[in-house]
Amino acid sequence: MKFRLVLATTLLLATEGLSRRTCGSDNPPTELIEKAILFKAMSKFKPGSNPKAAEEDPAPRSQVIPLHIHNVYVNKTRDQGYITDEDVQNQFNVLNDNYASTGVSFDLRTVTHTEDKAWAMASRGSTAELNMKKTLRRGGYADLNIYIRPLRSGLLGYCTFPEDIVKGSDKFFLDGCDVLFSSIPGGASTGYNEGKTATHEVGHWFGLFHTFQGGCSGGDLIDDTPAEASPASGCPVGRDTCRGDQYPGLDPIHNYMDYSDDPCLTEFSPGQTVRLYQMWDHFRVPQGSSNRTITRTSMH
Ligand SMILES: [Zn+2]
């Protein structure tokens, strides 16, 4: 009896693992959480107000982000990780569309395709991952590098959060986002193939947390994303996991930083836009010069 119960639980977990978004970016660095707490305390922004008029700079902001996309594949077939330049362009277009409301746009500076099984399948934290990124990474800390590859761990993607880094350190080279190749627009990951995994992961790169980070009482430290106890899956309209007067609003299931299916994800909140620029100004701009890191390309 006990055995059957354990078996049933195992099967349930296995099924869940296949049917919900899996992002590996669960643990923001302590310094980033502390910074988010500080920004939240300082914020003049209130839900419902114009985010672009809430902070010191009242002018609508825009920011162009240099983007470098690296496709790393096992062999040159679509089911082994290879994507075409047209696929890259489609993913790039989705990123620009999804970030349009924030004023962020991306400038595609580099596209690389590399056949290397060890790199394509490298798990997070492995030597192969570090070697791959030491070779392929382009630009400075304000340059976004996205690696589109098979991964291996069952994840749709993962990304680094911004933090204080030392130029040329392993942390610097590892900075960027990894995205499952089949999550690109038209890819094979049913329910997650509109390219919004990249949008979600890049949100972490900007310093945004999951909407369910910290659950009802902890929250994601953004004022206008309603509290959410756990990740959403599918598109559960009306879901409300944190009830009571202290938790107004339904779960933010349409927010790019939740776990809903791609068709369900449609927005960043105004408060997230404010936070994105706060983190950008604090971490990425001061450490962003690419001049001193370009020489790294000679290591290839
Ligand atoms: Zn995530």
Boltz pocket constraint, residues with backbone or C-beta under 6 A from the ligand:
constraints:
  - pocket:
      binder: B
      contacts: [[A, 23], [A, 24], [A, 25], [A, 26], [A, 200], [A, 201], [A, 204], [A, 210], [A, 257]]
      max_distance: 6.0
